[in-house]
């Protein structure tokens, strides 16, 4: 394993790296840490869960924490997250 990957594995999410069409890349190290995936701009999977109240026609939004590394302090959808390596979209959304 390359040293840069080993350094990131201890404290980071592990994500499957994908092609533009959502297929696994076939690279030797197709599971990388969140930090490396974001640093390199690799494609990876995430889920978004939208909470909508039909009775009042309201969409629940949340304000991102100021400490986030991307889009800190801005409004975002109800709930989102990366899909961990090997997990499914449905499992992650649940």
mmCIF file as gemmi writes it, N, C-alpha and C atoms, coordinates in Angstrom:
data_model
loop_
_atom_site.group_PDB
_atom_site.id
_atom_site.type_symbol
_atom_site.label_atom_id
_atom_site.label_alt_id
_atom_site.label_comp_id
_atom_site.label_asym_id
_atom_site.label_entity_id
_atom_site.label_seq_id
_atom_site.pdbx_PDB_ins_code
_atom_site.Cartn_x
_atom_site.Cartn_y
_atom_site.Cartn_z
_atom_site.occupancy
_atom_site.B_iso_or_equiv
_atom_site.pdbx_formal_charge
_atom_site.auth_seq_id
_atom_site.auth_asym_id
_atom_site.pdbx_PDB_model_num
ATOM 1 N N . UNK Axp A 1 ? 0.857 -1.181 0 1 0 ? 1 A 1
ATOM 2 C CA . UNK Axp A 1 ? 0 0 0 1 0 ? 1 A 1
ATOM 3 C C . UNK Axp A 1 ? 0.9 1.241 0 1 0 ? 1 A 1
ATOM 4 N N . UNK Axp A 2 ? 0.599 2.211 -0.847 1 0 ? 2 A 1
ATOM 5 C CA . UNK Axp A 2 ? 1.401 3.437 -0.864 1 0 ? 2 A 1
ATOM 6 C C . UNK Axp A 2 ? 1.377 4.114 0.506 1 0 ? 2 A 1
ATOM 7 N N . UNK Axp A 3 ? 2.467 4.715 0.949 1 0 ? 3 A 1
ATOM 8 C CA . UNK Axp A 3 ? 2.527 5.357 2.268 1 0 ? 3 A 1
ATOM 9 C C . UNK Axp A 3 ? 1.454 6.417 2.478 1 0 ? 3 A 1
ATOM 10 N N . UNK Axp A 4 ? 1.121 7.184 1.426 1 0 ? 4 A 1
ATOM 11 C CA . UNK Axp A 4 ? 0.117 8.242 1.599 1 0 ? 4 A 1
ATOM 12 C C . UNK Axp A 4 ? -1.24 7.66 1.947 1 0 ? 4 A 1
ATOM 13 N N . UNK Axp A 5 ? -1.565 6.46 1.424 1 0 ? 5 A 1
ATOM 14 C CA . UNK Axp A 5 ? -2.839 5.816 1.752 1 0 ? 5 A 1
ATOM 15 C C . UNK Axp A 5 ? -2.807 5.338 3.194 1 0 ? 5 A 1
ATOM 16 N N . UNK Axp A 6 ? -1.726 4.707 3.608 1 0 ? 6 A 1
ATOM 17 C CA . UNK Axp A 6 ? -1.618 4.199 4.965 1 0 ? 6 A 1
ATOM 18 C C . UNK Axp A 6 ? -1.785 5.317 5.989 1 0 ? 6 A 1
ATOM 19 N N . UNK Axp A 7 ? -1.269 6.506 5.685 1 0 ? 7 A 1
ATOM 20 C CA . UNK Axp A 7 ? -1.387 7.621 6.608 1 0 ? 7 A 1
ATOM 21 C C . UNK Axp A 7 ? -2.832 8.051 6.808 1 0 ? 7 A 1
ATOM 22 N N . UNK Axp A 8 ? -3.66 7.892 5.794 1 0 ? 8 A 1
ATOM 23 C CA . UNK Axp A 8 ? -5.043 8.366 5.868 1 0 ? 8 A 1
ATOM 24 C C . UNK Axp A 8 ? -6.013 7.312 6.387 1 0 ? 8 A 1
ATOM 25 N N . UNK Axp A 9 ? -5.642 6.059 6.433 1 0 ? 9 A 1
ATOM 26 C CA . UNK Axp A 9 ? -6.587 5.008 6.78 1 0 ? 9 A 1
ATOM 27 C C . UNK Axp A 9 ? -7.019 5.026 8.244 1 0 ? 9 A 1
ATOM 28 N N . UNK Axp A 10 ? -6.217 5.522 9.136 1 0 ? 10 A 1
ATOM 29 C CA . UNK Axp A 10 ? -6.521 5.42 10.55 1 0 ? 10 A 1
ATOM 30 C C . UNK Axp A 10 ? -7.733 6.243 10.958 1 0 ? 10 A 1
ATOM 31 N N . UNK Axp A 11 ? -7.875 7.456 10.495 1 0 ? 11 A 1
ATOM 32 C CA . UNK Axp A 11 ? -8.898 8.365 11 1 0 ? 11 A 1
ATOM 33 C C . UNK Axp A 11 ? -9.898 8.818 9.946 1 0 ? 11 A 1
ATOM 34 N N . UNK Axp A 12 ? -10.028 8.104 8.867 1 0 ? 12 A 1
ATOM 35 C CA . UNK Axp A 12 ? -10.821 8.621 7.765 1 0 ? 12 A 1
ATOM 36 C C . UNK Axp A 12 ? -11.802 7.574 7.257 1 0 ? 12 A 1
ATOM 37 N N . UNK Axp A 13 ? -12.884 8.05 6.628 1 0 ? 13 A 1
ATOM 38 C CA . UNK Axp A 13 ? -13.823 7.162 5.956 1 0 ? 13 A 1
ATOM 39 C C . UNK Axp A 13 ? -13.121 6.511 4.769 1 0 ? 13 A 1
ATOM 40 N N . UNK Axp A 14 ? -13.489 5.282 4.449 1 0 ? 14 A 1
ATOM 41 C CA . UNK Axp A 14 ? -12.971 4.617 3.26 1 0 ? 14 A 1
ATOM 42 C C . UNK Axp A 14 ? -14.063 4.592 2.207 1 0 ? 14 A 1
ATOM 43 N N . UNK Axp A 15 ? -13.728 5.069 0.99 1 0 ? 15 A 1
ATOM 44 C CA . UNK Axp A 15 ? -14.706 5.214 -0.081 1 0 ? 15 A 1
ATOM 45 C C . UNK Axp A 15 ? -14.259 4.45 -1.314 1 0 ? 15 A 1
ATOM 46 N N . UNK Axp A 16 ? -15.228 3.868 -2.036 1 0 ? 16 A 1
ATOM 47 C CA . UNK Axp A 16 ? -14.94 3.27 -3.335 1 0 ? 16 A 1
ATOM 48 C C . UNK Axp A 16 ? -14.699 4.387 -4.338 1 0 ? 16 A 1
ATOM 49 N N . UNK Axp A 17 ? -13.642 4.283 -5.135 1 0 ? 17 A 1
ATOM 50 C CA . UNK Axp A 17 ? -13.356 5.267 -6.185 1 0 ? 17 A 1
ATOM 51 C C . UNK Axp A 17 ? -14.022 4.771 -7.466 1 0 ? 17 A 1
ATOM 52 N N . UNK Axp A 18 ? -14.746 5.664 -8.145 1 0 ? 18 A 1
ATOM 53 C CA . UNK Axp A 18 ? -15.554 5.291 -9.305 1 0 ? 18 A 1
ATOM 54 C C . UNK Axp A 18 ? -15.147 6.067 -10.556 1 0 ? 18 A 1
ATOM 55 N N . UNK Axp A 19 ? -15.631 5.572 -11.704 1 0 ? 19 A 1
ATOM 56 C CA . UNK Axp A 19 ? -15.473 6.29 -12.966 1 0 ? 19 A 1
ATOM 57 C C . UNK Axp A 19 ? -16.596 7.321 -13.075 1 0 ? 19 A 1
ATOM 58 N N . UNK Axp A 20 ? -16.578 8.137 -14.118 1 0 ? 20 A 1
ATOM 59 C CA . UNK Axp A 20 ? -17.644 9.127 -14.35 1 0 ? 20 A 1
ATOM 60 C C . UNK Axp A 20 ? -19.01 8.479 -14.456 1 0 ? 20 A 1
ATOM 61 N N . UNK Axp A 21 ? -19.077 7.222 -14.907 1 0 ? 21 A 1
ATOM 62 C CA . UNK Axp A 21 ? -20.353 6.534 -15.088 1 0 ? 21 A 1
ATOM 63 C C . UNK Axp A 21 ? -20.749 5.711 -13.87 1 0 ? 21 A 1
ATOM 64 N N . UNK Axp A 22 ? -19.985 5.807 -12.777 1 0 ? 22 A 1
ATOM 65 C CA . UNK Axp A 22 ? -20.368 5.134 -11.545 1 0 ? 22 A 1
ATOM 66 C C . UNK Axp A 22 ? -19.86 3.713 -11.388 1 0 ? 22 A 1
ATOM 67 N N . UNK Axp A 23 ? -18.96 3.303 -12.262 1 0 ? 23 A 1
ATOM 68 C CA . UNK Axp A 23 ? -18.395 1.954 -12.166 1 0 ? 23 A 1
ATOM 69 C C . UNK Axp A 23 ? -17.111 2.01 -11.348 1 0 ? 23 A 1
ATOM 70 N N . UNK Axp A 24 ? -16.778 0.888 -10.692 1 0 ? 24 A 1
ATOM 71 C CA . UNK Axp A 24 ? -15.505 0.837 -9.977 1 0 ? 24 A 1
ATOM 72 C C . UNK Axp A 24 ? -14.376 0.99 -10.988 1 0 ? 24 A 1
ATOM 73 N N . UNK Axp A 25 ? -13.305 1.662 -10.591 1 0 ? 25 A 1
ATOM 74 C CA . UNK Axp A 25 ? -12.247 2.042 -11.523 1 0 ? 25 A 1
ATOM 75 C C . UNK Axp A 25 ? -11.392 0.887 -12.001 1 0 ? 25 A 1
ATOM 76 N N . UNK Axp A 26 ? -11.265 -0.162 -11.214 1 0 ? 26 A 1
ATOM 77 C CA . UNK Axp A 26 ? -10.365 -1.249 -11.575 1 0 ? 26 A 1
ATOM 78 C C . UNK Axp A 26 ? -8.935 -0.962 -11.171 1 0 ? 26 A 1
ATOM 79 N N . UNK Axp A 27 ? -8.693 0.205 -10.538 1 0 ? 27 A 1
ATOM 80 C CA . UNK Axp A 27 ? -7.361 0.513 -10.03 1 0 ? 27 A 1
ATOM 81 C C . UNK Axp A 27 ? -7.007 -0.453 -8.919 1 0 ? 27 A 1
ATOM 82 N N . UNK Axp A 28 ? -5.735 -0.659 -8.711 1 0 ? 28 A 1
ATOM 83 C CA . UNK Axp A 28 ? -5.278 -1.578 -7.672 1 0 ? 28 A 1
ATOM 84 C C . UNK Axp A 28 ? -5.806 -1.161 -6.308 1 0 ? 28 A 1
ATOM 85 N N . UNK Axp A 29 ? -5.711 0.122 -5.993 1 0 ? 29 A 1
ATOM 86 C CA . UNK Axp A 29 ? -6.239 0.609 -4.724 1 0 ? 29 A 1
ATOM 87 C C . UNK Axp A 29 ? -7.528 1.371 -5.024 1 0 ? 29 A 1
ATOM 88 N N . UNK Axp A 30 ? -8.651 0.664 -5.058 1 0 ? 30 A 1
ATOM 89 C CA . UNK Axp A 30 ? -9.915 1.302 -5.418 1 0 ? 30 A 1
ATOM 90 C C . UNK Axp A 30 ? -10.655 1.796 -4.19 1 0 ? 30 A 1
ATOM 91 N N . UNK Axp A 31 ? -10.151 1.501 -3.006 1 0 ? 31 A 1
ATOM 92 C CA . UNK Axp A 31 ? -10.74 2.024 -1.784 1 0 ? 31 A 1
ATOM 93 C C . UNK Axp A 31 ? -9.729 2.991 -1.19 1 0 ? 31 A 1
ATOM 94 N N . UNK Axp A 32 ? -10.116 4.266 -1.125 1 0 ? 32 A 1
ATOM 95 C CA . UNK Axp A 32 ? -9.218 5.296 -0.603 1 0 ? 32 A 1
ATOM 96 C C . UNK Axp A 32 ? -9.91 6.048 0.521 1 0 ? 32 A 1
ATOM 97 N N . UNK Axp A 33 ? -9.13 6.782 1.271 1 0 ? 33 A 1
ATOM 98 C CA . UNK Axp A 33 ? -9.692 7.584 2.349 1 0 ? 33 A 1
ATOM 99 C C . UNK Axp A 33 ? -10.426 8.787 1.769 1 0 ? 33 A 1
ATOM 100 N N . UNK Axp A 34 ? -11.361 9.32 2.544 1 0 ? 34 A 1
ATOM 101 C CA . UNK Axp A 34 ? -12.131 10.493 2.148 1 0 ? 34 A 1
ATOM 102 C C . UNK Axp A 34 ? -11.192 11.642 1.804 1 0 ? 34 A 1
ATOM 103 N N . UNK Axp A 35 ? -10.167 11.829 2.615 1 0 ? 35 A 1
ATOM 104 C CA . UNK Axp A 35 ? -9.234 12.921 2.384 1 0 ? 35 A 1
ATOM 105 C C . UNK Axp A 35 ? -8.542 12.836 1.036 1 0 ? 35 A 1
ATOM 106 N N . UNK Axp A 36 ? -8.091 11.633 0.675 1 0 ? 36 A 1
ATOM 107 C CA . UNK Axp A 36 ? -7.424 11.465 -0.621 1 0 ? 36 A 1
ATOM 108 C C . UNK Axp A 36 ? -8.397 11.604 -1.777 1 0 ? 36 A 1
ATOM 109 N N . UNK Axp A 37 ? -9.611 11.06 -1.617 1 0 ? 37 A 1
ATOM 110 C CA . UNK Axp A 37 ? -10.624 11.154 -2.674 1 0 ? 37 A 1
ATOM 111 C C . UNK Axp A 37 ? -10.979 12.61 -2.934 1 0 ? 37 A 1
ATOM 112 N N . UNK Axp A 38 ? -11.193 13.373 -1.874 1 0 ? 38 A 1
ATOM 113 C CA . UNK Axp A 38 ? -11.526 14.795 -2.042 1 0 ? 38 A 1
ATOM 114 C C . UNK Axp A 38 ? -10.334 15.579 -2.568 1 0 ? 38 A 1
ATOM 115 N N . UNK Axp A 39 ? -9.154 15.285 -2.075 1 0 ? 39 A 1
ATOM 116 C CA . UNK Axp A 39 ? -7.955 15.987 -2.537 1 0 ? 39 A 1
ATOM 117 C C . UNK Axp A 39 ? -7.746 15.81 -4.043 1 0 ? 39 A 1
ATOM 118 N N . UNK Axp A 40 ? -7.946 14.582 -4.527 1 0 ? 40 A 1
ATOM 119 C CA . UNK Axp A 40 ? -7.672 14.255 -5.93 1 0 ? 40 A 1
ATOM 120 C C . UNK Axp A 40 ? -8.87 14.466 -6.847 1 0 ? 40 A 1
ATOM 121 N N . UNK Axp A 41 ? -10.049 14.769 -6.275 1 0 ? 41 A 1
ATOM 122 C CA . UNK Axp A 41 ? -11.243 14.98 -7.09 1 0 ? 41 A 1
ATOM 123 C C . UNK Axp A 41 ? -11.796 13.697 -7.684 1 0 ? 41 A 1
ATOM 124 N N . UNK Axp A 42 ? -11.555 12.56 -7.025 1 0 ? 42 A 1
ATOM 125 C CA . UNK Axp A 42 ? -12.064 11.275 -7.523 1 0 ? 42 A 1
ATOM 126 C C . UNK Axp A 42 ? -13.574 11.191 -7.372 1 0 ? 42 A 1
ATOM 127 N N . UNK Axp A 43 ? -14.207 10.485 -8.303 1 0 ? 43 A 1
ATOM 128 C CA . UNK Axp A 43 ? -15.638 10.222 -8.199 1 0 ? 43 A 1
ATOM 129 C C . UNK Axp A 43 ? -15.875 9.199 -7.105 1 0 ? 43 A 1
ATOM 130 N N . UNK Axp A 44 ? -16.945 9.434 -6.308 1 0 ? 44 A 1
ATOM 131 C CA . UNK Axp A 44 ? -17.317 8.514 -5.245 1 0 ? 44 A 1
ATOM 132 C C . UNK Axp A 44 ? -18.814 8.68 -4.991 1 0 ? 44 A 1
ATOM 133 N N . UNK Axp A 45 ? -19.384 7.745 -4.224 1 0 ? 45 A 1
ATOM 134 C CA . UNK Axp A 45 ? -20.833 7.746 -4.021 1 0 ? 45 A 1
ATOM 135 C C . UNK Axp A 45 ? -21.216 8.446 -2.721 1 0 ? 45 A 1
ATOM 136 N N . UNK Axp A 46 ? -22.412 9.023 -2.747 1 0 ? 46 A 1
ATOM 137 C CA . UNK Axp A 46 ? -22.998 9.646 -1.563 1 0 ? 46 A 1
ATOM 138 C C . UNK Axp A 46 ? -24.509 9.499 -1.662 1 0 ? 46 A 1
ATOM 139 N N . UNK Axp A 47 ? -25.182 9.641 -0.543 1 0 ? 47 A 1
ATOM 140 C CA . UNK Axp A 47 ? -26.648 9.633 -0.541 1 0 ? 47 A 1
ATOM 141 C C . UNK Axp A 47 ? -27.144 10.977 -0.037 1 0 ? 47 A 1
ATOM 142 N N . UNK Axp A 48 ? -28.314 11.366 -0.515 1 0 ? 48 A 1
ATOM 143 C CA . UNK Axp A 48 ? -29.005 12.554 -0.035 1 0 ? 48 A 1
ATOM 144 C C . UNK Axp A 48 ? -30.414 12.118 0.337 1 0 ? 48 A 1
ATOM 145 N N . UNK Axp A 49 ? -30.832 12.447 1.542 1 0 ? 49 A 1
ATOM 146 C CA . UNK Axp A 49 ? -32.183 12.15 2.013 1 0 ? 49 A 1
ATOM 147 C C . UNK Axp A 49 ? -32.887 13.483 2.203 1 0 ? 49 A 1
ATOM 148 N N . UNK Axp A 50 ? -33.972 13.649 1.47 1 0 ? 50 A 1
ATOM 149 C CA . UNK Axp A 50 ? -34.75 14.884 1.553 1 0 ? 50 A 1
ATOM 150 C C . UNK Axp A 50 ? -35.968 14.629 2.428 1 0 ? 50 A 1
ATOM 151 N N . UNK Axp A 51 ? -36.226 15.522 3.378 1 0 ? 51 A 1
ATOM 152 C CA . UNK Axp A 51 ? -37.387 15.388 4.254 1 0 ? 51 A 1
ATOM 153 C C . UNK Axp A 51 ? -38.386 16.472 3.861 1 0 ? 51 A 1
ATOM 154 N N . UNK Axp A 52 ? -39.546 16.011 3.379 1 0 ? 52 A 1
ATOM 155 C CA . UNK Axp A 52 ? -40.57 16.907 2.856 1 0 ? 52 A 1
ATOM 156 C C . UNK Axp A 52 ? -41.891 16.64 3.57 1 0 ? 52 A 1
ATOM 157 N N . UNK Axp A 53 ? -42.497 17.677 4.098 1 0 ? 53 A 1
ATOM 158 C CA . UNK Axp A 53 ? -43.799 17.564 4.757 1 0 ? 53 A 1
ATOM 159 C C . UNK Axp A 53 ? -44.877 17.909 3.746 1 0 ? 53 A 1
ATOM 160 N N . UNK Axp A 54 ? -45.613 16.897 3.295 1 0 ? 54 A 1
ATOM 161 C CA . UNK Axp A 54 ? -46.656 17.141 2.297 1 0 ? 54 A 1
ATOM 162 C C . UNK Axp A 54 ? -47.754 18.06 2.835 1 0 ? 54 A 1
ATOM 163 N N . UNK Axp A 55 ? -48.1 17.895 4.12 1 0 ? 55 A 1
ATOM 164 C CA . UNK Axp A 55 ? -49.213 18.665 4.676 1 0 ? 55 A 1
ATOM 165 C C . UNK Axp A 55 ? -48.952 20.173 4.654 1 0 ? 55 A 1
ATOM 166 N N . UNK Axp A 56 ? -47.723 20.564 4.865 1 0 ? 56 A 1
ATOM 167 C CA . UNK Axp A 56 ? -47.4 21.995 4.883 1 0 ? 56 A 1
ATOM 168 C C . UNK Axp A 56 ? -46.57 22.415 3.67 1 0 ? 56 A 1
ATOM 169 N N . UNK Axp A 57 ? -46.248 21.463 2.836 1 0 ? 57 A 1
ATOM 170 C CA . UNK Axp A 57 ? -45.422 21.676 1.654 1 0 ? 57 A 1
ATOM 171 C C . UNK Axp A 57 ? -44.101 22.37 2.011 1 0 ? 57 A 1
ATOM 172 N N . UNK Axp A 58 ? -43.47 21.857 3.078 1 0 ? 58 A 1
ATOM 173 C CA . UNK Axp A 58 ? -42.195 22.399 3.526 1 0 ? 58 A 1
ATOM 174 C C . UNK Axp A 58 ? -41.086 21.367 3.335 1 0 ? 58 A 1
ATOM 175 N N . UNK Axp A 59 ? -39.927 21.862 2.991 1 0 ? 59 A 1
ATOM 176 C CA . UNK Axp A 59 ? -38.736 21.035 2.837 1 0 ? 59 A 1
ATOM 177 C C . UNK Axp A 59 ? -37.786 21.381 3.977 1 0 ? 59 A 1
ATOM 178 N N . UNK Axp A 60 ? -37.361 20.358 4.708 1 0 ? 60 A 1
ATOM 179 C CA . UNK Axp A 60 ? -36.456 20.578 5.832 1 0 ? 60 A 1
ATOM 180 C C . UNK Axp A 60 ? -35.03 20.724 5.314 1 0 ? 60 A 1
ATOM 181 N N . UNK Axp A 61 ? -34.39 21.809 5.682 1 0 ? 61 A 1
ATOM 182 C CA . UNK Axp A 61 ? -32.992 22.058 5.334 1 0 ? 61 A 1
ATOM 183 C C . UNK Axp A 61 ? -32.183 22.163 6.618 1 0 ? 61 A 1
ATOM 184 N N . UNK Axp A 62 ? -30.874 22.066 6.49 1 0 ? 62 A 1
ATOM 185 C CA . UNK Axp A 62 ? -30.008 22.249 7.645 1 0 ? 62 A 1
ATOM 186 C C . UNK Axp A 62 ? -28.867 23.183 7.271 1 0 ? 62 A 1
ATOM 187 N N . UNK Axp A 63 ? -28.343 23.843 8.259 1 0 ? 63 A 1
ATOM 188 C CA . UNK Axp A 63 ? -27.177 24.701 8.041 1 0 ? 63 A 1
ATOM 189 C C . UNK Axp A 63 ? -25.934 23.889 8.364 1 0 ? 63 A 1
ATOM 190 N N . UNK Axp A 64 ? -24.997 23.851 7.421 1 0 ? 64 A 1
ATOM 191 C CA . UNK Axp A 64 ? -23.758 23.107 7.627 1 0 ? 64 A 1
ATOM 192 C C . UNK Axp A 64 ? -22.92 23.766 8.723 1 0 ? 64 A 1
ATOM 193 N N . UNK Axp A 65 ? -22.242 22.956 9.489 1 0 ? 65 A 1
ATOM 194 C CA . UNK Axp A 65 ? -21.39 23.463 10.56 1 0 ? 65 A 1
ATOM 195 C C . UNK Axp A 65 ? -20.276 24.336 9.985 1 0 ? 65 A 1
ATOM 196 N N . UNK Axp A 66 ? -19.87 25.319 10.749 1 0 ? 66 A 1
ATOM 197 C CA . UNK Axp A 66 ? -18.798 26.215 10.312 1 0 ? 66 A 1
ATOM 198 C C . UNK Axp A 66 ? -17.451 25.495 10.191 1 0 ? 66 A 1
ATOM 199 N N . UNK Axp A 67 ? -17.321 24.336 10.831 1 0 ? 67 A 1
ATOM 200 C CA . UNK Axp A 67 ? -16.046 23.614 10.794 1 0 ? 67 A 1
ATOM 201 C C . UNK Axp A 67 ? -15.93 22.661 9.597 1 0 ? 67 A 1
ATOM 202 N N . UNK Axp A 68 ? -16.955 22.551 8.763 1 0 ? 68 A 1
ATOM 203 C CA . UNK Axp A 68 ? -16.904 21.652 7.607 1 0 ? 68 A 1
ATOM 204 C C . UNK Axp A 68 ? -15.84 22.105 6.612 1 0 ? 68 A 1
ATOM 205 N N . UNK Axp A 69 ? -15.199 21.136 5.933 1 0 ? 69 A 1
ATOM 206 C CA . UNK Axp A 69 ? -14.142 21.494 4.979 1 0 ? 69 A 1
ATOM 207 C C . UNK Axp A 69 ? -14.688 21.933 3.632 1 0 ? 69 A 1
ATOM 208 N N . UNK Axp A 70 ? -15.953 21.634 3.373 1 0 ? 70 A 1
ATOM 209 C CA . UNK Axp A 70 ? -16.566 22.11 2.13 1 0 ? 70 A 1
ATOM 210 C C . UNK Axp A 70 ? -17.898 22.793 2.462 1 0 ? 70 A 1
ATOM 211 N N . UNK Axp A 71 ? -18.101 23.948 1.884 1 0 ? 71 A 1
ATOM 212 C CA . UNK Axp A 71 ? -19.317 24.742 2.034 1 0 ? 71 A 1
ATOM 213 C C . UNK Axp A 71 ? -19.71 24.994 3.497 1 0 ? 71 A 1
ATOM 214 N N . UNK Axp A 72 ? -18.761 25.401 4.342 1 0 ? 72 A 1
ATOM 215 C CA . UNK Axp A 72 ? -19.092 25.633 5.752 1 0 ? 72 A 1
ATOM 216 C C . UNK Axp A 72 ? -20.103 26.755 5.92 1 0 ? 72 A 1
ATOM 217 N N . UNK Axp A 73 ? -21.035 26.543 6.853 1 0 ? 73 A 1
ATOM 218 C CA . UNK Axp A 73 ? -21.999 27.577 7.207 1 0 ? 73 A 1
ATOM 219 C C . UNK Axp A 73 ? -23.116 27.803 6.213 1 0 ? 73 A 1
ATOM 220 N N . UNK Axp A 74 ? -23.175 27.033 5.127 1 0 ? 74 A 1
ATOM 221 C CA . UNK Axp A 74 ? -24.218 27.242 4.119 1 0 ? 74 A 1
ATOM 222 C C . UNK Axp A 74 ? -25.372 26.265 4.313 1 0 ? 74 A 1
ATOM 223 N N . UNK Axp A 75 ? -26.514 26.598 3.73 1 0 ? 75 A 1
ATOM 224 C CA . UNK Axp A 75 ? -27.695 25.737 3.818 1 0 ? 75 A 1
ATOM 225 C C . UNK Axp A 75 ? -27.53 24.537 2.892 1 0 ? 75 A 1
ATOM 226 N N . UNK Axp A 76 ? -28.063 23.404 3.328 1 0 ? 76 A 1
ATOM 227 C CA . UNK Axp A 76 ? -27.896 22.145 2.599 1 0 ? 76 A 1
ATOM 228 C C . UNK Axp A 76 ? -29.176 21.33 2.726 1 0 ? 76 A 1
ATOM 229 N N . UNK Axp A 77 ? -29.2 20.235 1.99 1 0 ? 77 A 1
ATOM 230 C CA . UNK Axp A 77 ? -30.363 19.346 2.054 1 0 ? 77 A 1
ATOM 231 C C . UNK Axp A 77 ? -30.476 18.726 3.442 1 0 ? 77 A 1
ATOM 232 N N . UNK Axp A 78 ? -31.557 18.006 3.679 1 0 ? 78 A 1
ATOM 233 C CA . UNK Axp A 78 ? -31.866 17.49 5.007 1 0 ? 78 A 1
ATOM 234 C C . UNK Axp A 78 ? -30.778 16.606 5.595 1 0 ? 78 A 1
ATOM 235 N N . UNK Axp A 79 ? -30.318 15.646 4.842 1 0 ? 79 A 1
ATOM 236 C CA . UNK Axp A 79 ? -29.324 14.722 5.369 1 0 ? 79 A 1
ATOM 237 C C . UNK Axp A 79 ? -28.539 14.121 4.206 1 0 ? 79 A 1
ATOM 238 N N . UNK Axp A 80 ? -27.248 14.023 4.359 1 0 ? 80 A 1
ATOM 239 C CA . UNK Axp A 80 ? -26.42 13.452 3.302 1 0 ? 80 A 1
ATOM 240 C C . UNK Axp A 80 ? -25.191 12.819 3.918 1 0 ? 80 A 1
ATOM 241 N N . UNK Axp A 81 ? -24.577 11.953 3.161 1 0 ? 81 A 1
ATOM 242 C CA . UNK Axp A 81 ? -23.346 11.346 3.636 1 0 ? 81 A 1
ATOM 243 C C . UNK Axp A 81 ? -22.7 10.494 2.575 1 0 ? 81 A 1
ATOM 244 N N . UNK Axp A 82 ? -21.43 10.225 2.76 1 0 ? 82 A 1
ATOM 245 C CA . UNK Axp A 82 ? -20.713 9.338 1.848 1 0 ? 82 A 1
ATOM 246 C C . UNK Axp A 82 ? -21.183 7.9 2.04 1 0 ? 82 A 1
ATOM 247 N N . UNK Axp A 83 ? -21.094 7.135 0.973 1 0 ? 83 A 1
ATOM 248 C CA . UNK Axp A 83 ? -21.375 5.702 1.052 1 0 ? 83 A 1
ATOM 249 C C . UNK Axp A 83 ? -20.042 5.012 1.282 1 0 ? 83 A 1
ATOM 250 N N . UNK Axp A 84 ? -19.907 4.349 2.416 1 0 ? 84 A 1
ATOM 251 C CA . UNK Axp A 84 ? -18.654 3.674 2.755 1 0 ? 84 A 1
ATOM 252 C C . UNK Axp A 84 ? -18.351 2.576 1.754 1 0 ? 84 A 1
ATOM 253 N N . UNK Axp A 85 ? -17.088 2.301 1.568 1 0 ? 85 A 1
ATOM 254 C CA . UNK Axp A 85 ? -16.636 1.259 0.64 1 0 ? 85 A 1
ATOM 255 C C . UNK Axp A 85 ? -17.384 -0.041 0.917 1 0 ? 85 A 1
ATOM 256 N N . UNK Axp A 86 ? -17.966 -0.596 -0.141 1 0 ? 86 A 1
ATOM 257 C CA . UNK Axp A 86 ? -18.671 -1.861 -0.032 1 0 ? 86 A 1
ATOM 258 C C . UNK Axp A 86 ? -20.12 -1.772 0.394 1 0 ? 86 A 1
ATOM 259 N N . UNK Axp A 87 ? -20.589 -0.627 0.872 1 0 ? 87 A 1
ATOM 260 C CA . UNK Axp A 87 ? -21.979 -0.477 1.299 1 0 ? 87 A 1
ATOM 261 C C . UNK Axp A 87 ? -22.873 -0.093 0.131 1 0 ? 87 A 1
ATOM 262 N N . UNK Axp A 88 ? -24.188 -0.244 0.323 1 0 ? 88 A 1
ATOM 263 C CA . UNK Axp A 88 ? -25.159 0.117 -0.699 1 0 ? 88 A 1
ATOM 264 C C . UNK Axp A 88 ? -25.763 1.488 -0.384 1 0 ? 88 A 1
ATOM 265 N N . UNK Axp A 89 ? -26.397 2.086 -1.392 1 0 ? 89 A 1
ATOM 266 C CA . UNK Axp A 89 ? -27.061 3.374 -1.21 1 0 ? 89 A 1
ATOM 267 C C . UNK Axp A 89 ? -28.192 3.254 -0.195 1 0 ? 89 A 1
ATOM 268 N N . UNK Axp A 90 ? -28.996 2.203 -0.297 1 0 ? 90 A 1
ATOM 269 C CA . UNK Axp A 90 ? -30.145 2.028 0.598 1 0 ? 90 A 1
ATOM 270 C C . UNK Axp A 90 ? -29.698 1.833 2.043 1 0 ? 90 A 1
ATOM 271 N N . UNK Axp A 91 ? -28.682 1.007 2.261 1 0 ? 91 A 1
ATOM 272 C CA . UNK Axp A 91 ? -28.169 0.785 3.605 1 0 ? 91 A 1
ATOM 273 C C . UNK Axp A 91 ? -27.678 2.103 4.202 1 0 ? 91 A 1
ATOM 274 N N . UNK Axp A 92 ? -26.975 2.889 3.432 1 0 ? 92 A 1
ATOM 275 C CA . UNK Axp A 92 ? -26.453 4.165 3.932 1 0 ? 92 A 1
ATOM 276 C C . UNK Axp A 92 ? -27.585 5.146 4.228 1 0 ? 92 A 1
ATOM 277 N N . UNK Axp A 93 ? -28.592 5.209 3.366 1 0 ? 93 A 1
ATOM 278 C CA . UNK Axp A 93 ? -29.709 6.123 3.585 1 0 ? 93 A 1
ATOM 279 C C . UNK Axp A 93 ? -30.474 5.769 4.849 1 0 ? 93 A 1
ATOM 280 N N . UNK Axp A 94 ? -30.631 4.484 5.108 1 0 ? 94 A 1
ATOM 281 C CA . UNK Axp A 94 ? -31.334 4.053 6.326 1 0 ? 94 A 1
ATOM 282 C C . UNK Axp A 94 ? -30.553 4.481 7.534 1 0 ? 94 A 1
